Amino acid sequence: MTAPRRQPQRLPLKVRYFRTADQIPGIPRDAAENLDLVSQKYAFRANDYYLDLIDWNDPDDPIRRLVIPDAAELEDWGMLDASDEAANTVVQGVQHKYGDTALVLTAATCASYCRYCFRKRLFMRHNEEVARDLSPAFAYVAHHREITDILLTGGDPLVLSTDRLSPIVKRFAAMPHVGTIRIGSKIPAFNPQRIVDDEDLHDLIEETVAAGTAVYLMAHFDHPRELTEMAQNAIWAVQDAGAHVVNQCPLIRGVNDDDMVLTELFETATALGMPQYYLFQGRPTAGNAPFEVPLVESFEIFDRARRRCSGLSRRVRFAMSHASGKIEVVGVNEQHIFLRYHRAKDPDLESRVIVCKRDDEAYWFDDLEAVG
């Protein structure tokens, strides 16, 4: 259930960020040991607001699982660029996979690091995918007038101050062929006060929308417990400024691999005016072994959750962000898995239906065998 809507809450408290176990009060010894071990390879960062949501007495607490490293992350499994994003990079910091959409990497950090992140390579040493100078990105989009949709991502664009974010948004919005700017962010979950307190951000959204460019906040809530009163106020603040808000997240072992949890997430998001856009199958990314769920099991959890929801919450699609496109899983029976290209890198594959043999051990499209 959502809190009664009211004026956005503002508190004087500022969050504190932590990168090592010895900075976190009350962390259990096993969690601290895993954090120190794993963070030598995969980055760790969290803040006191988000860590305060953890029940440290529960070793299976879903919020703990989202940000506190697990020793199993060091298993040899997956690859760093599981969807071959490198193949879509057209200039530094820009991916152009689908004709009408350009993805722009605007930041090389996040407020906290999700343990299942599919772009954890960005937070490793010597990575240069994120451009410090976005001039080539602006030039590329200006030249490619088929691009109508800009997705600002990273990292997290909202780790940038609004002073730094504003010229990026305004530059793209000024291009007459750009009709939509999306901001992909988990800040509403990790540090909602950054949104609630920032009048300049509200003004930026309001001015962009008033000038004729739609703004979408692509929020990233993985579990209903992240939807705190402050998080709800953050959502309402950007909505009041004129932005549309939707939610998307992957299905994660030990976090939301439960149809009752997903039902609550979908319906609460809908009640907030933030409908679930995608539920993703986790990508086979290096370090993500403890968080992955086999594809058939994932679909069955998703399907049970969706069937419990009211109509407005049933719009969510379950999909894989594969190298070849967004592949929606539309059904499973005793012999087959039925899939459809919702978006395709090759336009000839758009909307193509694929039938594969059912394989309960498969995690990804590449693991499946097509029929016919």
C-alpha positions in Angstrom: 0.0 0.0 0.0 1.1 3.5 -0.7 1.4 6.4 1.8 -1.2 9.2 1.5 0.0 11.8 -1.1 1.2 15.1 0.2 3.8 17.7 -0.3 7.3 16.2 -0.8 9.0 15.7 2.5 12.3 17.5 3.1 14.8 16.6 5.8 18.1 18.2 6.6 19.8 14.8 6.8 22.5 14.1 4.2 23.4 10.5 3.4 26.9 9.1 4.2 28.6 6.7 1.8 30.6 3.7 2.7 33.1 1.6 0.7 34.6 -0.7 3.3 33.1 -3.0 6.0 34.7 -1.3 8.9 32.7 1.9 8.1 29.4 0.1 8.5 28.0 -0.1 12.0 26.5 -3.4 13.0 27.5 -5.4 10.0 27.8 -9.1 10.8 31.2 -10.7 10.6 30.3 -13.0 7.7 29.0 -10.1 5.6 32.0 -8.0 6.4 34.4 -10.8 5.3 32.5 -11.3 2.1 32.4 -7.6 1.4 36.2 -7.2 1.9 37.0 -10.3 -0.2 34.6 -9.6 -3.2 35.1 -5.9 -3.3 38.7 -6.4 -4.4 37.3 -7.5 -7.7 33.8 -6.0 -7.9 33.1 -2.6 -6.6 31.1 -2.0 -3.4 29.4 1.2 -2.4 26.4 1.9 -0.2 25.0 4.7 2.0 23.5 4.9 5.4 19.9 5.5 4.2 19.9 2.3 2.2 21.8 0.2 4.7 19.3 1.2 7.4 16.7 -0.7 5.5 18.5 -4.0 6.2 17.5 -6.3 9.0 21.0 -7.6 9.9 19.4 -10.3 12.1 18.1 -11.9 8.9 20.9 -13.5 6.8 18.4 -13.7 3.9 17.3 -10.1 4.1 16.6 -9.0 0.4 18.0 -5.5 0.8 21.2 -6.9 2.3 21.4 -9.3 -0.7 21.0 -6.4 -3.1 24.1 -4.5 -2.0 26.3 -6.6 0.3 28.7 -8.8 -1.6 28.3 -12.6 -1.6 31.5 -14.8 -1.8 29.8 -16.8 -4.6 30.2 -13.8 -6.9 33.8 -15.0 -7.3 32.7 -18.2 -9.1 33.9 -18.5 -12.6 30.6 -17.8 -14.4 29.4 -15.6 -17.2 31.1 -12.7 -19.0 31.5 -9.0 -18.3 29.7 -7.8 -21.4 27.0 -10.5 -21.6 24.8 -8.6 -24.2 27.8 -7.5 -26.4 27.1 -3.8 -25.8 30.5 -3.1 -27.3 29.1 -4.1 -30.7 26.6 -1.3 -30.5 29.0 1.5 -29.5 29.2 4.1 -32.2 31.2 6.7 -30.5 32.6 6.8 -26.9 29.7 6.7 -24.5 27.0 6.1 -27.1 25.3 2.8 -28.0 22.9 2.8 -31.0 21.3 -0.7 -31.1 17.8 0.3 -32.2 17.2 2.8 -35.0 15.1 5.3 -33.0 17.0 5.1 -29.6 20.4 6.2 -28.5 21.8 5.1 -25.2 24.2 7.6 -23.6 26.5 6.6 -20.8 26.6 9.8 -18.7 28.2 8.6 -15.5 30.7 6.0 -14.5 29.5 5.6 -10.9 26.2 4.7 -9.1 24.9 5.7 -5.7 25.3 2.1 -4.6 26.3 -0.9 -6.6 23.8 -3.7 -7.2 25.5 -7.0 -6.7 23.8 -8.4 -9.9 24.8 -5.4 -12.1 25.2 -6.2 -15.8 27.5 -3.2 -16.3 29.9 -3.8 -13.5 32.7 -3.5 -16.0 32.2 0.2 -15.9 33.3 0.3 -12.3 36.5 -1.6 -12.9 39.9 -0.1 -13.5 40.9 1.0 -16.9 37.4 1.1 -18.3 36.9 3.9 -20.8 33.4 3.3 -22.1 32.0 6.4 -20.4 33.0 9.6 -22.1 34.2 12.6 -20.1 33.4 14.8 -23.0 30.0 14.2 -24.6 30.6 16.4 -27.6 30.9 13.3 -29.9 27.6 12.1 -28.5 25.8 15.3 -29.2 27.3 15.4 -32.7 26.3 11.8 -33.4 22.7 12.3 -32.3 22.4 15.6 -34.2 23.5 13.8 -37.4 21.2 10.8 -37.0 17.7 12.3 -37.2 16.1 8.9 -37.0 16.9 9.0 -33.3 13.8 10.3 -31.4 14.5 8.7 -28.0 17.6 9.4 -25.8 18.2 7.1 -22.8 20.6 8.6 -20.3 22.2 5.8 -18.3 25.6 4.7 -16.9 26.3 4.3 -14.1 23.5 6.5 -12.8 22.8 9.9 -14.4 21.4 11.2 -11.1 24.7 10.8 -9.3 25.6 13.9 -11.3 24.6 17.2 -9.8 21.8 18.9 -11.6 24.3 21.6 -12.7 26.1 18.9 -14.6 23.0 17.0 -15.8 21.1 20.1 -17.0 23.3 21.0 -20.0 23.2 17.3 -21.2 19.4 17.2 -21.0 19.0 20.7 -22.6 21.4 19.9 -25.4 19.5 16.8 -26.5 16.1 18.3 -25.9 17.0 21.2 -28.2 17.4 18.8 -31.2 14.1 18.9 -33.1 14.0 15.2 -33.8 14.4 14.2 -30.2 11.0 13.8 -28.6 11.7 11.8 -25.5 14.5 11.8 -22.9 14.7 8.9 -20.5 16.7 8.9 -17.3 17.6 5.5 -16.1 18.2 5.6 -12.3 18.2 3.7 -9.1 18.6 6.9 -7.1 14.9 6.8 -6.2 15.6 3.6 -4.2 19.2 4.3 -3.1 19.0 8.0 -2.2 15.5 9.4 -2.8 16.3 12.6 -0.9 18.6 13.6 -3.7 15.4 14.0 -5.8 13.0 15.3 -3.1 15.3 18.1 -2.1 16.5 19.3 -5.5 14.3 22.1 -6.7 16.7 22.6 -9.6 16.0 19.1 -10.9 12.3 19.7 -10.6 12.7 22.9 -12.6 14.8 21.1 -15.3 12.1 18.5 -15.8 9.3 21.1 -15.9 11.2 23.3 -18.4 12.1 20.4 -20.6 8.5 19.1 -20.7 7.1 22.7 -21.2 9.4 23.1 -24.2 7.9 20.0 -25.9 10.2 17.1 -24.9 8.8 14.3 -22.8 10.8 13.2 -19.8 10.7 9.6 -18.4 12.3 8.5 -15.2 13.1 4.8 -15.6 13.1 3.8 -12.0 14.7 0.7 -10.6 13.0 -0.8 -7.6 13.7 -4.5 -7.1 11.7 -5.2 -3.9 8.7 -3.6 -2.3 10.7 -2.7 0.8 12.6 -0.2 -1.2 9.4 1.8 -1.7 9.7 3.8 1.5 7.8 7.0 2.3 10.8 9.0 1.1 11.0 6.9 -2.1 7.4 7.5 -2.8 7.9 11.3 -2.3 10.7 11.2 -4.8 8.4 9.6 -7.4 5.7 12.1 -6.7 8.2 15.0 -6.9 9.2 14.2 -10.5 5.7 13.4 -11.5 4.6 16.8 -10.2 7.3 18.4 -12.3 5.8 16.7 -15.4 7.9 13.5 -15.8 6.4 10.1 -16.5 7.7 7.3 -14.2 7.9 3.6 -14.9 9.7 0.8 -13.1 11.9 -2.0 -14.4 14.1 -4.6 -12.8 15.5 -8.1 -13.2 14.3 -11.2 -11.4 16.9 -11.9 -8.8 17.5 -15.0 -6.7 16.9 -14.3 -3.0 15.4 -10.9 -3.7 12.2 -11.1 -5.8 12.1 -14.7 -7.0 8.7 -15.1 -5.3 5.4 -14.5 -7.0 3.9 -12.8 -3.9 6.8 -10.4 -3.7 6.5 -9.6 -7.4 2.7 -9.1 -7.2 3.2 -6.6 -4.4 5.9 -4.8 -6.3 3.8 -4.6 -9.5 0.6 -3.4 -7.8 2.3 -0.9 -5.5 4.2 0.5 -8.5 0.9 0.9 -10.4 -0.8 2.6 -7.4 2.1 5.1 -7.4 1.5 5.9 -11.1 4.8 4.1 -11.9 3.7 0.9 -13.8 6.2 -1.9 -14.2 7.7 -1.7 -17.8 9.9 -4.7 -18.0 10.8 -7.6 -15.7 14.1 -8.9 -17.1 15.7 -12.2 -17.0 19.1 -11.7 -15.4 22.0 -11.5 -17.9 24.7 -14.1 -17.7 27.2 -11.5 -16.4 30.5 -12.4 -14.6 30.0 -12.4 -10.9 26.3 -12.9 -11.1 26.0 -16.7 -10.5 24.4 -16.4 -7.0 21.6 -14.1 -8.3 20.5 -16.0 -11.4 17.3 -18.0 -11.9 16.8 -20.5 -14.7 14.6 -19.1 -17.5 11.6 -21.5 -17.1 11.5 -21.0 -13.4 11.7 -17.2 -13.9 8.8 -17.2 -16.3 6.7 -19.3 -14.1 7.3 -17.0 -11.1 6.5 -14.0 -13.3 3.4 -15.6 -14.8 1.9 -16.5 -11.3 2.6 -12.9 -10.2 1.0 -11.3 -13.2 -2.1 -13.5 -13.0 -2.8 -12.2 -9.5 -2.6 -8.6 -10.6 -5.3 -6.3 -11.8 -5.4 -5.2 -15.4 -3.2 -2.1 -15.2 -0.5 -4.1 -13.5 -0.5 -6.8 -16.2 1.2 -4.6 -18.8 4.6 -5.7 -17.7 6.7 -7.8 -20.2 9.2 -10.5 -19.2 12.2 -10.2 -21.5 15.8 -10.8 -22.1 18.1 -8.0 -23.2 20.0 -10.2 -25.7 22.7 -9.1 -28.0 20.2 -9.5 -30.9 17.4 -7.5 -29.2 14.8 -7.6 -26.5 13.3 -11.1 -26.6 10.0 -11.4 -24.8 9.2 -14.7 -23.2 5.5 -15.1 -24.0 4.8 -18.7 -22.8 6.0 -22.1 -21.7 4.3 -25.5 -21.9 5.5 -29.0 -21.3 7.6 -29.2 -24.5 8.3 -25.6 -25.6 9.3 -22.1 -24.7 7.6 -19.4 -26.9 9.5 -16.2 -27.5 9.1 -13.0 -29.6 11.4 -10.2 -30.6 9.9 -7.1 -28.9 12.8 -5.1 -30.2 15.4 -6.3 -32.6 18.8 -5.0 -33.7 18.1 -6.4 -37.2 14.8 -4.9 -38.3 14.0 -8.0 -40.2 13.7 -9.8 -36.9 11.1 -7.4 -35.4 8.1 -9.2 -33.9 9.5 -12.6 -35.1 8.2 -15.5 -33.0 10.7 -18.2 -32.0 9.7 -21.6 -30.6 12.4 -23.5 -28.6 12.6 -26.8 -26.9 11.8 -26.5 -23.2 15.0 -26.7 -21.1 14.6 -26.2 -17.4 18.4 -25.8 -16.9 18.7 -23.0 -19.5 19.4 -19.4 -18.2 19.7 -17.5 -21.5 18.5 -17.4 -25.1 21.9 -18.8 -26.2 21.3 -22.0 -24.1 18.1 -22.8 -26.0 17.5 -25.0 -29.1 15.1 -23.7 -31.6 12.4 -25.9 -33.1 12.2 -26.1 -36.9 
